[in-house]
């Protein structure tokens, strides 16, 4: 994980996440958490998945694993993933749709390529984010919600297409039920288009998925694979000479610190230790029809929470 500086007054940090191979050629870029930036608003984890191409008989196989204290938000650009969880949900997600899974007190889920797509082969690309829950909601009952693409609001104007995945932004309100004030949007810029990013939330960042994005008054551009974190209150005019696609994330910071280890998030370190013990002892509810699971990784060193 590296960072680079920007002379632009509105930019706080530019994070260049490393590429990680999760096996079978499936690669991710993990922009959050970073040693240089732990969170942006309630967002505590942000992965770009793929793009990957699967041959016939191949596919994604993320075995059952647990979460606490967070909500996962899955949004695909290509392909399909079949979600299963311990509250009984079985749901395929496709591009433009949104899967919001509230872990709360604890949930287990798997993510796989469905049988039909596995037989034919295909491509997969998308984003997965984790949103930390407010302290009062960290032990909420686990739940899952799926939102069809036609329910997710989209506006088009002057070469800009904005799809509001979650939260409120630019006069839009997403139907996705969140537990804190936030914004998560998919923004596509046609060649030569410009977009004014206003200071609607205290913390904001853009992740460039495709192309390059320039800021008014900036020399050079933000490149694909970079997470650009803006300073609170800054307004910035974004443009793209050849076209680009980016994700906007942000929201209000929590008053309490958040801790993260493996798949667990909490405002209390001891709660994470309890979740680890519960997973080792298999006290989490299982995913129906799934028998395999991802074991807890061994602690490489005594856990030290900053």
Secondary structure, DSSP 8 states (H G I E B T S, - for coil): -EEE----TTEEEEEE--EEE-STT-EEEEEES-SS-S-BTTEEEEEEEEEEEE-TT---EEEEEEEBSEEEEEEEEESEEEEEETTS-EEEEETT-EEEEE-TT-EEEEEE--HHHHHH-EEEEEEEEEEE--GGGTT---EEEEE-GGGS-EEEETTEEEEEEEEEETTEE-SS--SS-EEEEEEEE-TT-EEEE---SSEEEEEEEEEEEEETT-SS-EETTEEEEE-TT--EEEE-SS-EEEEEEEE---SS--EEETTEEES-HHHHHHHHHHHHTT-S---TT----------SS-----
